[in-house]
Amino acid sequence: MHGILPRLTDGRARIGVCALNPHASDGGLFGDEEARIIAPAVAAAKRAGIAVTGPIPSDALWVRAAAGEFDGVVAMYHDQGHIPMKMRSARRAVNITAGLPIVRTSVAHGTAYDIAGKGIADASSLVAAARVAARLAKNSR
């Protein structure tokens, strides 16, 4: 979603953080990762000056993101992020893996082995992933 939605007037991207458990664990009924891990990480990010909100149940967060409240979303696992991202952005979507010692982006679709060599593949997501990777690499220096 980066680049599609507006940023704060000070230039910071607005980030929404998904909860891991259903209903953000409903006060511990469905796990404690929100209170024990995710909320403290969000609080630390806020102290560092990052415009971040969460943890928010992912079904609610993606609706808010689609309405323009967030520039980016942090998902806790693959399908939590990929399904809504693909539905929203289709071939422009780029997956960014954070926390690695290298820049890693990938397309928002599978390997497409079923159409390899047929001349019918759409390279839009690959081009977008390469552009985002180049921008991230440039900014990480």
The first five atom37 places (N, CA, C, CB, O) and aatype in JSON, in Angstrom:
{
  "aatype": [12, 8, 7, 9, 10, 14, 1, 10, 16, 3, 7, 1, 0, 1, 9, 7, 19, 4, 0, 10, 2, 14, 8, 0, 15, 3, 7, 7, 10, 13, 7, 3, 6, 6, 0, 1, 9, 9, 0, 14, 0, 19, 0, 0, 0, 11, 1, 0, 7, 9, 0, 19, 16, 7, 14, 9, 14, 15, 3, 0, 10, 17, 19, 1, 0, 0, 0, 7, 6, 13, 3, 7, 19, 19, 0, 12, 18, 8, 3, 5, 7, 8, 9, 14, 12, 11, 12, 1, 15, 0, 1, 1, 0, 19, 2, 9, 16, 0, 7, 10, 14, 9, 19, 1, 16, 15, 19, 0, 8, 7, 16, 0, 18, 3, 9, 0, 7, 11, 7, 9, 0, 3, 0, 15, 15, 10, 19, 0, 0, 0, 1, 19, 0, 0, 1, 10, 0, 11, 2, 15, 1],
  "atom_mask": [
    [1, 1, 1, 1, 1],
    [1, 1, 1, 1, 1],
    [1, 1, 1, 0, 1],
    [1, 1, 1, 1, 1],
    [1, 1, 1, 1, 1],
    [1, 1, 1, 1, 1],
    [1, 1, 1, 1, 1],
    [1, 1, 1, 1, 1],
    [1, 1, 1, 1, 1],
    [1, 1, 1, 1, 1],
    [1, 1, 1, 0, 1],
    [1, 1, 1, 1, 1],
    [1, 1, 1, 1, 1],
    [1, 1, 1, 1, 1],
    [1, 1, 1, 1, 1],
    [1, 1, 1, 0, 1],
    [1, 1, 1, 1, 1],
    [1, 1, 1, 1, 1],
    [1, 1, 1, 1, 1],
    [1, 1, 1, 1, 1],
    [1, 1, 1, 1, 1],
    [1, 1, 1, 1, 1],
    [1, 1, 1, 1, 1],
    [1, 1, 1, 1, 1],
    [1, 1, 1, 1, 1],
    [1, 1, 1, 1, 1],
    [1, 1, 1, 0, 1],
    [1, 1, 1, 0, 1],
    [1, 1, 1, 1, 1],
    [1, 1, 1, 1, 1],
    [1, 1, 1, 0, 1],
    [1, 1, 1, 1, 1],
    [1, 1, 1, 1, 1],
    [1, 1, 1, 1, 1],
    [1, 1, 1, 1, 1],
    [1, 1, 1, 1, 1],
    [1, 1, 1, 1, 1],
    [1, 1, 1, 1, 1],
    [1, 1, 1, 1, 1],
    [1, 1, 1, 1, 1],
    [1, 1, 1, 1, 1],
    [1, 1, 1, 1, 1],
    [1, 1, 1, 1, 1],
    [1, 1, 1, 1, 1],
    [1, 1, 1, 1, 1],
    [1, 1, 1, 1, 1],
    [1, 1, 1, 1, 1],
    [1, 1, 1, 1, 1],
    [1, 1, 1, 0, 1],
    [1, 1, 1, 1, 1],
    [1, 1, 1, 1, 1],
    [1, 1, 1, 1, 1],
    [1, 1, 1, 1, 1],
    [1, 1, 1, 0, 1],
    [1, 1, 1, 1, 1],
    [1, 1, 1, 1, 1],
    [1, 1, 1, 1, 1],
    [1, 1, 1, 1, 1],
    [1, 1, 1, 1, 1],
    [1, 1, 1, 1, 1],
    [1, 1, 1, 1, 1],
    [1, 1, 1, 1, 1],
    [1, 1, 1, 1, 1],
    [1, 1, 1, 1, 1],
    [1, 1, 1, 1, 1],
    [1, 1, 1, 1, 1],
    [1, 1, 1, 1, 1],
    [1, 1, 1, 0, 1],
    [1, 1, 1, 1, 1],
    [1, 1, 1, 1, 1],
    [1, 1, 1, 1, 1],
    [1, 1, 1, 0, 1],
    [1, 1, 1, 1, 1],
    [1, 1, 1, 1, 1],
    [1, 1, 1, 1, 1],
    [1, 1, 1, 1, 1],
    [1, 1, 1, 1, 1],
    [1, 1, 1, 1, 1],
    [1, 1, 1, 1, 1],
    [1, 1, 1, 1, 1],
    [1, 1, 1, 0, 1],
    [1, 1, 1, 1, 1],
    [1, 1, 1, 1, 1],
    [1, 1, 1, 1, 1],
    [1, 1, 1, 1, 1],
    [1, 1, 1, 1, 1],
    [1, 1, 1, 1, 1],
    [1, 1, 1, 1, 1],
    [1, 1, 1, 1, 1],
    [1, 1, 1, 1, 1],
    [1, 1, 1, 1, 1],
    [1, 1, 1, 1, 1],
    [1, 1, 1, 1, 1],
    [1, 1, 1, 1, 1],
    [1, 1, 1, 1, 1],
    [1, 1, 1, 1, 1],
    [1, 1, 1, 1, 1],
    [1, 1, 1, 1, 1],
    [1, 1, 1, 0, 1],
    [1, 1, 1, 1, 1],
    [1, 1, 1, 1, 1],
    [1, 1, 1, 1, 1],
    [1, 1, 1, 1, 1],
    [1, 1, 1, 1, 1],
    [1, 1, 1, 1, 1],
    [1, 1, 1, 1, 1],
    [1, 1, 1, 1, 1],
    [1, 1, 1, 1, 1],
    [1, 1, 1, 1, 1],
    [1, 1, 1, 0, 1],
    [1, 1, 1, 1, 1],
    [1, 1, 1, 1, 1],
    [1, 1, 1, 1, 1],
    [1, 1, 1, 1, 1],
    [1, 1, 1, 1, 1],
    [1, 1, 1, 1, 1],
    [1, 1, 1, 0, 1],
    [1, 1, 1, 1, 1],
    [1, 1, 1, 0, 1],
    [1, 1, 1, 1, 1],
    [1, 1, 1, 1, 1],
    [1, 1, 1, 1, 1],
    [1, 1, 1, 1, 1],
    [1, 1, 1, 1, 1],
    [1, 1, 1, 1, 1],
    [1, 1, 1, 1, 1],
    [1, 1, 1, 1, 1],
    [1, 1, 1, 1, 1],
    [1, 1, 1, 1, 1],
    [1, 1, 1, 1, 1],
    [1, 1, 1, 1, 1],
    [1, 1, 1, 1, 1],
    [1, 1, 1, 1, 1],
    [1, 1, 1, 1, 1],
    [1, 1, 1, 1, 1],
    [1, 1, 1, 1, 1],
    [1, 1, 1, 1, 1],
    [1, 1, 1, 1, 1],
    [1, 1, 1, 1, 1],
    [1, 1, 1, 1, 1],
    [1, 1, 1, 1, 1]
  ],
  "atom_positions": [
    [[0.82, -1.18, 0.0], [0.0, 0.0, 0.0], [0.86, 1.25, 0.0], [-0.93, 0.0, 1.19], [0.37, 2.35, -0.21]],
    [[2.16, 1.06, 0.24], [3.06, 2.2, 0.28], [2.98, 2.99, -1.01], [4.5, 1.73, 0.54], [3.0, 2.41, -2.1]],
    [[2.87, 4.31, -0.9], [2.85, 5.15, -2.07], [1.45, 5.39, -2.63], [0.0, 0.0, 0.0], [1.28, 6.28, -3.46]],
    [[0.47, 4.64, -2.2], [-0.88, 4.8, -2.72], [-1.68, 5.76, -1.84], [-1.59, 3.43, -2.8], [-2.47, 6.56, -2.35]],
    [[-1.48, 5.68, -0.55], [-2.24, 6.49, 0.39], [-1.43, 7.68, 0.87], [-2.69, 5.63, 1.58], [-0.2, 7.65, 0.8]],
    [[-2.09, 8.74, 1.34], [-1.36, 9.93, 1.78], [-0.57, 9.69, 3.06], [-2.32, 11.08, 1.99], [-0.88, 8.78, 3.84]],
    [[0.44, 10.5, 3.27], [1.25, 10.44, 4.49], [0.85, 11.57, 5.42], [2.75, 10.52, 4.16], [0.11, 12.48, 5.05]],
    [[1.35, 11.5, 6.65], [1.14, 12.59, 7.59], [1.8, 13.84, 7.03], [1.71, 12.24, 8.99], [2.7, 13.75, 6.19]],
    [[1.38, 15.01, 7.49], [1.95, 16.24, 6.98], [3.44, 16.36, 7.26], [1.22, 17.43, 7.57], [4.14, 17.1, 6.56]],
    [[3.96, 15.65, 8.27], [5.39, 15.7, 8.55], [6.18, 14.66, 7.75], [5.64, 15.48, 10.04], [7.38, 14.5, 7.96]],
    [[5.52, 13.95, 6.82], [6.2, 13.01, 5.95], [6.29, 11.59, 6.47], [0.0, 0.0, 0.0], [6.72, 10.7, 5.73]],
    [[5.91, 11.36, 7.72], [5.99, 10.0, 8.26], [4.87, 9.14, 7.72], [5.94, 10.02, 9.79], [3.73, 9.59, 7.6]],
    [[5.19, 7.91, 7.39], [4.17, 6.95, 6.97], [3.37, 6.51, 8.18], [4.8, 5.73, 6.25], [3.92, 6.35, 9.27]],
    [[2.09, 6.31, 7.99], [1.21, 5.83, 9.06], [1.12, 4.32, 8.94], [-0.21, 6.48, 8.97], [0.73, 3.79, 7.9]],
    [[1.49, 3.62, 10.01], [1.58, 2.17, 9.99], [0.55, 1.55, 10.93], [3.0, 1.73, 10.37], [0.44, 1.96, 12.09]],
    [[-0.18, 0.59, 10.44], [-1.1, -0.19, 11.26], [-0.49, -1.56, 11.51], [0.0, 0.0, 0.0], [0.06, -2.17, 10.6]],
    [[-0.58, -2.04, 12.73], [-0.01, -3.33, 13.11], [-1.13, -4.3, 13.44], [0.97, -3.19, 14.31], [-1.95, -4.06, 14.32]],
    [[-1.15, -5.42, 12.7], [-2.16, -6.45, 12.93], [-1.91, -7.17, 14.25], [-2.17, -7.45, 11.77], [-0.76, -7.35, 14.67]],
    [[-2.98, -7.57, 14.88], [-2.9, -8.49, 16.02], [-2.62, -9.88, 15.47], [-4.21, -8.47, 16.88], [-2.89, -10.16, 14.3]],
    [[-2.1, -10.74, 16.29], [-1.86, -12.12, 15.89], [-3.11, -12.98, 16.06], [-0.71, -12.71, 16.68], [-3.45, -13.78, 15.19]],
    [[-3.77, -12.81, 17.19], [-4.9, -13.66, 17.56], [-6.23, -13.04, 17.18], [-4.87, -13.93, 19.05], [-6.33, -11.83, 17.02]],
    [[-7.28, -13.87, 17.02], [-8.6, -13.33, 16.73], [-9.01, -12.31, 17.79], [-9.64, -14.46, 16.66], [-8.79, -12.5, 18.98]],
    [[-9.61, -11.23, 17.33], [-10.1, -10.17, 18.22], [-8.99, -9.59, 19.1], [-11.23, -10.69, 19.1], [-9.25, -9.13, 20.21]],
    [[-7.74, -9.63, 18.61], [-6.57, -9.16, 19.37], [-6.52, -9.84, 20.73], [-6.62, -7.62, 19.55], [-6.11, -9.23, 21.72]],
    [[-6.92, -11.06, 20.79], [-6.93, -11.99, 21.92], [-8.0, -11.7, 22.96], [-5.6, -11.98, 22.58], [-8.07, -12.4, 23.98]],
    [[-8.84, -10.7, 22.74], [-9.94, -10.39, 23.68], [-9.47, -10.4, 25.13], [-11.08, -11.39, 23.5], [-10.04, -11.11, 25.97]],
    [[-8.45, -9.63, 25.42], [-7.97, -9.52, 26.8], [-7.34, -10.79, 27.33], [0.0, 0.0, 0.0], [-7.38, -11.03, 28.54]],
    [[-6.77, -11.6, 26.47], [-6.09, -12.81, 26.9], [-6.89, -14.09, 26.72], [0.0, 0.0, 0.0], [-6.39, -15.17, 27.04]],
    [[-8.1, -14.0, 26.21], [-8.91, -15.21, 26.02], [-8.36, -16.11, 24.93], [-10.34, -14.82, 25.69], [-8.55, -17.33, 24.97]],
    [[-7.68, -15.52, 23.94], [-7.2, -16.29, 22.79], [-5.69, -16.21, 22.63], [-7.86, -15.8, 21.53], [-5.19, -16.29, 21.51]],
    [[-4.96, -16.05, 23.7], [-3.51, -15.92, 23.63], [-3.07, -14.64, 24.3], [0.0, 0.0, 0.0], [-3.88, -13.78, 24.64]],
    [[-1.76, -14.51, 24.49], [-1.26, -13.33, 25.18], [-0.21, -12.57, 24.36], [-0.68, -13.72, 26.51], [0.43, -11.65, 24.89]],
    [[-0.02, -12.94, 23.09], [1.02, -12.31, 22.28], [0.8, -10.81, 22.09], [1.09, -12.98, 20.94], [1.77, -10.05, 22.01]],
    [[-0.44, -10.39, 22.01], [-0.71, -8.96, 21.84], [-0.18, -8.17, 23.03], [-2.22, -8.71, 21.66], [0.54, -7.18, 22.86]],
    [[-0.54, -8.59, 24.25], [-0.11, -7.88, 25.45], [1.36, -8.08, 25.76], [-0.94, -8.32, 26.64], [2.04, -7.17, 26.22]],
    [[1.85, -9.28, 25.5], [3.22, -9.63, 25.89], [4.28, -9.18, 24.89], [3.32, -11.11, 26.08], [5.39, -8.83, 25.29]],
    [[3.95, -9.18, 23.59], [4.97, -8.92, 22.57], [4.61, -7.74, 21.67], [5.17, -10.15, 21.72], [5.39, -6.8, 21.53]],
    [[3.43, -7.78, 21.06], [3.11, -6.81, 20.01], [2.89, -5.41, 20.57], [1.87, -7.26, 19.26], [3.48, -4.45, 20.07]],
    [[2.06, -5.26, 21.61], [1.8, -3.93, 22.17], [3.08, -3.27, 22.69], [0.77, -4.04, 23.31], [3.28, -2.08, 22.44]],
    [[3.96, -3.98, 23.41], [5.22, -3.33, 23.82], [6.09, -2.9, 22.63], [6.02, -4.28, 24.72], [6.75, -1.87, 22.7]],
    [[6.09, -3.68, 21.55], [6.86, -3.3, 20.36], [6.27, -2.06, 19.71], [6.9, -4.47, 19.35], [7.01, -1.18, 19.27]],
    [[4.94, -1.97, 19.65], [4.29, -0.79, 19.1], [4.6, 0.43, 19.97], [2.75, -1.01, 18.99], [4.87, 1.5, 19.45]],
    [[4.56, 0.27, 21.28], [4.87, 1.37, 22.19], [6.31, 1.84, 22.0], [4.64, 0.95, 23.65], [6.57, 3.04, 22.02]],
    [[7.23, 0.92, 21.82], [8.64, 1.28, 21.59], [8.79, 2.03, 20.27], [9.54, 0.02, 21.6], [9.56, 2.99, 20.19]],
    [[8.07, 1.61, 19.25], [8.12, 2.29, 17.96], [7.57, 3.71, 18.07], [7.33, 1.5, 16.9], [8.12, 4.64, 17.48]],
    [[6.48, 3.87, 18.83], [5.93, 5.21, 19.05], [6.94, 6.11, 19.75], [4.63, 5.13, 19.87], [7.11, 7.27, 19.38]],
    [[7.62, 5.56, 20.77], [8.64, 6.35, 21.47], [9.78, 6.75, 20.54], [9.2, 5.55, 22.65], [10.44, 7.77, 20.75]],
    [[10.01, 5.96, 19.52], [11.06, 6.25, 18.54], [10.58, 7.21, 17.46], [11.56, 4.95, 17.9], [11.33, 7.53, 16.54]],
    [[9.33, 7.67, 17.56], [8.82, 8.65, 16.61], [8.1, 8.09, 15.41], [0.0, 0.0, 0.0], [7.82, 8.81, 14.45]],
    [[7.81, 6.81, 15.44], [7.1, 6.18, 14.31], [5.6, 6.33, 14.52], [7.49, 4.67, 14.18], [5.1, 6.13, 15.63]],
    [[4.89, 6.7, 13.46], [3.44, 6.86, 13.51], [2.79, 5.5, 13.34], [2.94, 7.86, 12.41], [2.46, 5.09, 12.23]],
    [[2.61, 4.8, 14.44], [2.16, 3.41, 14.41], [0.96, 3.23, 15.34], [3.31, 2.45, 14.8], [0.87, 3.84, 16.41]],
    [[0.05, 2.36, 14.92], [-1.15, 2.05, 15.71], [-1.32, 0.54, 15.74], [-2.43, 2.74, 15.11], [-1.14, -0.14, 14.73]],
    [[-1.66, 0.01, 16.9], [-1.9, -1.43, 17.0], [-1.57, -1.97, 18.37], [0.0, 0.0, 0.0], [-1.17, -1.21, 19.26]],
    [[-1.74, -3.25, 18.55], [-2.27, -4.21, 17.6], [-3.77, -4.07, 17.42], [-1.94, -5.6, 18.05], [-4.52, -3.81, 18.36]],
    [[-4.19, -4.26, 16.18], [-5.6, -4.15, 15.8], [-5.99, -5.48, 15.15], [-5.85, -2.94, 14.82], [-5.23, -6.01, 14.35]],
    [[-7.17, -6.04, 15.48], [-7.6, -7.25, 14.78], [-7.5, -7.04, 13.27], [-9.05, -7.64, 15.19], [-7.94, -6.01, 12.75]],
    [[-6.93, -8.0, 12.57], [-6.61, -7.79, 11.17], [-7.83, -7.52, 10.3], [-5.88, -8.97, 10.63], [-7.74, -6.75, 9.34]],
    [[-8.97, -8.12, 10.61], [-10.14, -7.85, 9.79], [-10.54, -6.38, 9.87], [-11.31, -8.74, 10.22], [-10.94, -5.8, 8.87]],
    [[-10.44, -5.79, 11.04], [-10.75, -4.37, 11.21], [-9.64, -3.48, 10.64], [-10.98, -4.05, 12.69], [-9.91, -2.44, 10.05]],
    [[-8.4, -3.89, 10.84], [-7.28, -3.08, 10.37], [-7.29, -2.92, 8.86], [-5.95, -3.7, 10.82], [-7.09, -1.82, 8.36]],
    [[-7.53, -4.0, 8.12], [-7.5, -3.91, 6.66], [-8.63, -3.04, 6.13], [-7.59, -5.3, 6.05], [-8.46, -2.38, 5.11]],
    [[-9.77, -3.02, 6.79], [-10.86, -2.13, 6.38], [-10.42, -0.68, 6.57], [-12.16, -2.42, 7.2], [-10.65, 0.16, 5.71]],
    [[-9.79, -0.4, 7.7], [-9.3, 0.96, 7.98], [-8.19, 1.36, 7.01], [-8.8, 1.06, 9.43], [-8.13, 2.51, 6.58]],
    [[-7.32, 0.42, 6.68], [-6.25, 0.71, 5.72], [-6.83, 1.02, 4.34], [-5.26, -0.49, 5.63], [-6.39, 1.96, 3.68]],
    [[-7.81, 0.23, 3.92], [-8.43, 0.47, 2.62], [-9.13, 1.82, 2.56], [-9.43, -0.65, 2.3], [-9.25, 2.42, 1.49]],
    [[-9.58, 2.3, 3.72], [-10.24, 3.61, 3.79], [-9.23, 4.76, 3.83], [-11.14, 3.67, 5.01], [-9.63, 5.92, 3.81]],
    [[-7.93, 4.44, 3.88], [-6.92, 5.49, 3.83], [-6.28, 5.86, 5.15], [0.0, 0.0, 0.0], [-5.5, 6.81, 5.2]],
    [[-6.58, 5.14, 6.21], [-6.03, 5.49, 7.52], [-4.55, 5.14, 7.67], [-6.82, 4.81, 8.61], [-3.84, 5.77, 8.45]],
    [[-4.07, 4.14, 6.93], [-2.68, 3.71, 7.04], [-2.0, 3.69, 5.68], [-2.6, 2.32, 7.68], [-2.63, 3.43, 4.66]],
    [[-0.7, 3.98, 5.69], [0.11, 3.9, 4.48], [0.7, 2.5, 4.31], [1.24, 4.94, 4.51], [1.02, 2.09, 3.2]],
    [[0.84, 1.79, 5.4], [1.38, 0.44, 5.36], [0.83, -0.37, 6.5], [0.0, 0.0, 0.0], [0.33, 0.17, 7.5]],
    [[0.91, -1.68, 6.35], [0.4, -2.59, 7.36], [1.47, -3.61, 7.69], [-0.9, -3.29, 6.88], [2.13, -4.14, 6.79]],
    [[1.65, -3.89, 8.98], [2.54, -4.95, 9.42], [1.66, -6.14, 9.76], [3.41, -4.51, 10.65], [0.83, -6.08, 10.67]],
    [[1.84, -7.24, 9.02], [1.08, -8.46, 9.26], [1.96, -9.43, 10.03], [0.59, -9.08, 7.91], [3.18, -9.41, 9.9]],
    [[1.34, -10.28, 10.82], [2.09, -11.22, 11.66], [2.43, -12.52, 10.95], [1.3, -11.52, 12.9], [3.31, -13.24, 11.41]],
    [[1.76, -12.83, 9.86], [2.08, -14.03, 9.1], [1.63, -13.83, 7.67], [1.42, -15.3, 9.73], [0.84, -12.93, 7.37]],
    [[2.12, -14.67, 6.79], [1.97, -14.54, 5.35], [0.55, -14.25, 4.89], [2.46, -15.79, 4.68], [0.29, -13.2, 4.32]],
    [[-0.37, -15.16, 5.13], [-1.72, -14.99, 4.6], [-2.48, -13.84, 5.24], [-2.5, -16.26, 4.78], [-3.39, -13.29, 4.62]],
    [[-2.13, -13.47, 6.44], [-2.79, -12.34, 7.09], [-2.55, -11.06, 6.29], [-2.29, -12.18, 8.54], [-3.39, -10.17, 6.25]],
    [[-1.41, -10.98, 5.67], [-1.08, -9.81, 4.87], [-1.35, -9.99, 3.39], [0.0, 0.0, 0.0], [-1.84, -9.07, 2.73]],
    [[-1.03, -11.15, 2.87], [-1.11, -11.33, 1.42], [-2.53, -11.35, 0.88], [-0.44, -12.6, 1.05], [-2.79, -10.76, -0.17]],
    [[-3.44, -11.99, 1.55], [-4.8, -12.07, 1.0], [-5.41, -10.69, 0.82], [-5.69, -12.93, 1.91], [-5.83, -10.36, -0.29]],
    [[-5.47, -9.86, 1.86], [-6.08, -8.53, 1.65], [-5.24, -7.64, 0.73], [-6.28, -7.83, 2.99], [-5.78, -6.84, -0.02]],
    [[-3.9, -7.78, 0.79], [-3.04, -6.96, -0.06], [-3.3, -7.29, -1.53], [-1.56, -7.19, 0.3], [-3.41, -6.38, -2.36]],
    [[-3.41, -8.56, -1.85], [-3.67, -8.95, -3.24], [-5.05, -8.5, -3.69], [-3.54, -10.47, -3.38], [-5.22, -8.07, -4.84]],
    [[-6.02, -8.58, -2.81], [-7.36, -8.16, -3.17], [-7.41, -6.66, -3.42], [-8.36, -8.54, -2.08], [-8.16, -6.19, -4.28]],
    [[-6.63, -5.92, -2.68], [-6.63, -4.46, -2.79], [-5.76, -3.95, -3.93], [-6.16, -3.84, -1.48], [-6.17, -3.06, -4.68]],
    [[-4.58, -4.51, -4.07], [-3.59, -3.95, -4.99], [-3.28, -4.82, -6.19], [-2.34, -3.68, -4.26], [-2.6, -4.37, -7.11]],
    [[-3.75, -6.02, -6.21], [-3.55, -6.95, -7.33], [-2.11, -6.98, -7.81], [-4.47, -6.59, -8.49], [-1.21, -7.36, -7.05]],
    [[-1.88, -6.58, -9.02], [-0.55, -6.73, -9.63], [0.44, -5.65, -9.23], [-0.69, -6.73, -11.1], [1.61, -5.74, -9.62]],
    [[0.03, -4.65, -8.47], [0.97, -3.62, -8.01], [1.54, -3.97, -6.64], [0.28, -2.26, -7.95], [2.46, -3.29, -6.17]],
    [[1.04, -4.98, -6.01], [1.42, -5.31, -4.63], [2.86, -5.83, -4.57], [0.46, -6.35, -4.04], [3.33, -6.53, -5.46]],
    [[3.53, -5.45, -3.48], [4.91, -5.9, -3.24], [4.99, -6.39, -1.8], [5.94, -4.74, -3.5], [4.53, -5.71, -0.88]],
    [[5.57, -7.55, -1.6], [5.81, -8.09, -0.27], [7.2, -7.65, 0.17], [5.68, -9.65, -0.26], [8.18, -7.85, -0.55]],
    [[7.3, -7.06, 1.35], [8.58, -6.64, 1.92], [8.79, -7.45, 3.19], [8.62, -5.09, 2.21], [7.94, -7.44, 4.08]],
    [[9.91, -8.14, 3.28], [10.25, -8.88, 4.49], [11.18, -8.02, 5.32], [10.9, -10.27, 4.16], [12.28, -7.68, 4.88]],
    [[10.74, -7.66, 6.51], [11.53, -6.8, 7.39], [12.36, -7.65, 8.36], [10.62, -5.83, 8.18], [12.07, -8.83, 8.56]],
    [[13.37, -7.05, 8.93], [14.15, -7.7, 9.97], [15.28, -8.57, 9.47], [0.0, 0.0, 0.0], [15.9, -9.29, 10.25]],
    [[15.55, -8.53, 8.18], [16.65, -9.32, 7.63], [17.88, -8.43, 7.45], [16.23, -9.97, 6.28], [17.75, -7.21, 7.38]],
    [[19.07, -9.01, 7.38], [20.27, -8.2, 7.15], [20.4, -7.73, 5.7], [21.51, -8.98, 7.54], [21.33, -7.0, 5.36]],
    [[19.48, -8.16, 4.84], [19.47, -7.76, 3.43], [18.1, -7.2, 3.09], [19.83, -8.95, 2.5], [17.13, -7.41, 3.82]],
    [[18.02, -6.49, 1.97], [16.73, -6.04, 1.46], [16.08, -7.22, 0.74], [16.88, -4.8, 0.51], [16.7, -7.84, -0.13]],
    [[14.84, -7.54, 1.11], [14.13, -8.62, 0.45], [12.71, -8.18, 0.11], [14.1, -9.88, 1.32], [11.91, -7.88, 0.99]],
    [[12.44, -8.14, -1.17], [11.08, -7.9, -1.64], [10.71, -9.07, -2.54], [10.96, -6.53, -2.4], [11.58, -9.79, -3.04]],
    [[9.43, -9.25, -2.73], [8.99, -10.3, -3.66], [7.66, -9.9, -4.28], [8.86, -11.66, -2.95], [6.97, -9.0, -3.81]],
    [[7.34, -10.6, -5.33], [6.08, -10.37, -6.01], [4.93, -10.8, -5.1], [6.02, -11.14, -7.35], [5.12, -11.53, -4.13]],
    [[3.76, -10.33, -5.43], [2.59, -10.66, -4.62], [1.82, -11.84, -5.19], [1.67, -9.45, -4.52], [0.63, -11.99, -4.95]],
    [[2.52, -12.67, -5.93], [1.87, -13.86, -6.49], [2.85, -15.01, -6.4], [1.4, -13.62, -7.96], [3.99, -14.84, -5.96]],
    [[2.44, -16.13, -6.8], [3.31, -17.31, -6.75], [4.32, -17.33, -7.88], [0.0, 0.0, 0.0], [4.54, -16.32, -8.55]],
    [[4.93, -18.46, -8.09], [5.99, -18.61, -9.08], [5.48, -18.7, -10.5], [6.8, -19.82, -8.77], [6.24, -18.45, -11.44]],
    [[4.24, -19.03, -10.69], [3.6, -19.11, -12.01], [4.26, -20.12, -12.93], [3.6, -17.75, -12.66], [4.35, -19.9, -14.14]],
    [[4.73, -21.21, -12.36], [5.34, -22.26, -13.19], [4.38, -22.76, -14.26], [5.8, -23.42, -12.33], [4.81, -23.2, -15.33]],
    [[3.09, -22.69, -13.97], [2.1, -23.2, -14.94], [2.06, -22.4, -16.23], [0.74, -23.21, -14.31], [1.59, -22.91, -17.25]],
    [[2.54, -21.15, -16.2], [2.52, -20.35, -17.43], [3.93, -19.97, -17.89], [1.7, -19.09, -17.21], [4.09, -19.2, -18.84]],
    [[4.95, -20.5, -17.24], [6.33, -20.18, -17.62], [6.59, -20.57, -19.07], [7.33, -20.91, -16.69], [6.21, -21.64, -19.52]],
    [[7.25, -19.66, -19.79], [7.63, -19.91, -21.17], [6.51, -19.75, -22.18], [0.0, 0.0, 0.0], [6.71, -19.98, -23.37]],
    [[5.32, -19.36, -21.73], [4.18, -19.22, -22.64], [4.0, -17.8, -23.15], [2.92, -19.67, -21.95], [3.17, -17.55, -24.03]],
    [[4.78, -16.84, -22.6], [4.67, -15.46, -23.06], [3.4, -14.76, -22.61], [0.0, 0.0, 0.0], [2.98, -13.79, -23.23]],
    [[2.8, -15.23, -21.53], [1.55, -14.62, -21.07], [1.65, -14.05, -19.66], [0.43, -15.64, -21.13], [0.68, -13.49, -19.14]],
    [[2.8, -14.18, -19.04], [2.96, -13.69, -17.67], [2.91, -12.16, -17.64], [4.29, -14.2, -17.06], [3.35, -11.5, -18.59]],
    [[2.39, -11.6, -16.56], [2.36, -10.16, -16.33], [3.48, -9.84, -15.35], [0.96, -9.69, -15.78], [3.48, -10.33, -14.21]],
    [[4.42, -9.05, -15.77], [5.6, -8.74, -14.95], [5.4, -7.54, -14.03], [6.78, -8.49, -15.83], [6.36, -7.1, -13.4]],
    [[4.2, -6.99, -13.94], [3.96, -5.77, -13.16], [4.43, -5.87, -11.72], [2.49, -5.44, -13.18], [5.1, -4.96, -11.23]],
    [[4.09, -6.95, -11.04], [4.48, -7.1, -9.64], [5.99, -7.27, -9.5], [3.75, -8.29, -9.01], [6.58, -6.78, -8.53]],
    [[6.62, -7.96, -10.44], [8.08, -8.12, -10.41], [8.77, -6.77, -10.58], [8.54, -9.08, -11.51], [9.72, -6.47, -9.86]],
    [[8.3, -5.97, -11.51], [8.87, -4.64, -11.72], [8.67, -3.78, -10.47], [8.22, -3.96, -12.96], [9.59, -3.09, -10.04]],
    [[7.48, -3.83, -9.89], [7.22, -3.06, -8.67], [8.12, -3.53, -7.53], [5.74, -3.19, -8.27], [8.65, -2.71, -6.79]],
    [[8.3, -4.85, -7.38], [9.16, -5.38, -6.31], [10.6, -4.93, -6.5], [9.09, -6.91, -6.27], [11.28, -4.59, -5.53]],
    [[11.08, -4.92, -7.73], [12.45, -4.47, -8.01], [12.61, -2.99, -7.7], [12.83, -4.75, -9.47], [13.64, -2.58, -7.16]],
    [[11.62, -2.19, -8.05], [11.69, -0.74, -7.76], [11.7, -0.47, -6.26], [10.49, -0.02, -8.39], [12.48, 0.35, -5.78]],
    [[10.85, -1.17, -5.53], [10.82, -1.0, -4.07], [12.14, -1.45, -3.46], [9.65, -1.78, -3.45], [12.67, -0.78, -2.57]],
    [[12.68, -2.57, -3.92], [13.98, -3.06, -3.41], [15.08, -2.04, -3.66], [14.35, -4.4, -4.07], [15.9, -1.79, -2.78]],
    [[15.1, -1.46, -4.84], [16.13, -0.45, -5.16], [15.99, 0.76, -4.25], [16.03, -0.02, -6.63], [16.99, 1.29, -3.76]],
    [[14.75, 1.19, -4.03], [14.53, 2.34, -3.14], [14.95, 2.03, -1.71], [13.05, 2.76, -3.17], [15.58, 2.86, -1.05]],
    [[14.6, 0.84, -1.22], [14.98, 0.45, 0.13], [16.5, 0.34, 0.26], [14.32, -0.88, 0.51], [17.07, 0.77, 1.26]],
    [[17.15, -0.23, -0.75], [18.61, -0.36, -0.71], [19.27, 1.01, -0.7], [19.12, -1.18, -1.91], [20.23, 1.23, 0.04]],
    [[18.77, 1.92, -1.5], [19.32, 3.28, -1.55], [19.15, 3.98, -0.2], [18.63, 4.09, -2.66], [20.07, 4.65, 0.27]],
    [[17.99, 3.82, 0.42], [17.7, 4.48, 1.69], [18.4, 3.83, 2.87], [16.22, 4.5, 1.93], [18.51, 4.44, 3.93]],
    [[18.87, 2.59, 2.71], [19.51, 1.89, 3.84], [20.99, 2.24, 3.97], [19.35, 0.38, 3.69], [21.62, 1.88, 4.96]],
    [[21.52, 2.92, 3.0], [22.94, 3.28, 3.03], [23.23, 4.37, 4.02], [23.41, 3.71, 1.69], [24.39, 4.78, 4.16]]
  ]
}
